[in-house]
């Protein structure tokens, strides 16, 4: 997951946000990722992107590329499916 927050620049250009989001989706896919969902949120974060990337390095590239625009800051959150979590727990034994 990529948790995003508007910067001052992003707020000043908020009307362009839907188009920028489409460009972000294209960028994720150009890195070999899969854009699954996007939510505008209320609270600490302004948006949440749910995407799959080939690996953590590529995910970091995606987050940095989004932040490089100057419109948002990003925080990554690695999520595990229930099946992945089961595998992790089973490997602990």
WODATA-V364953 format. One record per backbone hydrogen bond with DSSP energy under -1.0 kcal/mol. NH is the residue of the N-H (numbers start at 1). CO is the residue of the C=O. E is the energy in kcal/mol with one decimal. If there is no record, write none. Layout:
nh=NH co=CO e=E
nh=NH co=CO e=E
This chain:
nh=2 co=49 e=-2.6
nh=3 co=75 e=-3.4
nh=4 co=47 e=-3.0
nh=5 co=73 e=-1.8
nh=7 co=71 e=-2.2
nh=11 co=7 e=-2.2
nh=12 co=8 e=-2.4
nh=13 co=9 e=-1.4
nh=14 co=11 e=-1.6
nh=16 co=13 e=-2.0
nh=17 co=14 e=-1.8
nh=20 co=16 e=-2.4
nh=21 co=17 e=-2.6
nh=22 co=18 e=-1.6
nh=23 co=19 e=-1.9
nh=24 co=20 e=-2.3
nh=25 co=21 e=-2.2
nh=26 co=22 e=-2.0
nh=27 co=23 e=-2.3
nh=28 co=24 e=-2.6
nh=29 co=25 e=-2.2
nh=30 co=26 e=-2.1
nh=31 co=27 e=-1.1
nh=32 co=29 e=-1.5
nh=33 co=28 e=-2.3
nh=34 co=52 e=-2.9
nh=36 co=50 e=-2.7
nh=37 co=50 e=-1.8
nh=39 co=48 e=-2.4
nh=41 co=46 e=-1.8
nh=46 co=4 e=-2.4
nh=47 co=4 e=-1.8
nh=48 co=39 e=-2.4
nh=49 co=2 e=-2.6
nh=50 co=37 e=-2.7
nh=52 co=34 e=-2.5
nh=59 co=55 e=-1.9
nh=60 co=56 e=-2.3
nh=61 co=57 e=-2.0
nh=62 co=58 e=-2.3
nh=63 co=59 e=-2.4
nh=64 co=60 e=-2.7
nh=65 co=61 e=-2.5
nh=66 co=62 e=-2.2
nh=67 co=63 e=-2.2
nh=68 co=64 e=-2.2
nh=70 co=67 e=-1.8
nh=73 co=5 e=-2.6
nh=75 co=3 e=-1.9
nh=77 co=1 e=-2.5
nh=85 co=81 e=-2.5
nh=86 co=82 e=-2.5
nh=87 co=83 e=-2.1
nh=88 co=84 e=-2.2
nh=89 co=85 e=-2.6
nh=90 co=86 e=-2.9
nh=91 co=87 e=-1.9
nh=92 co=89 e=-1.0
nh=93 co=90 e=-1.1
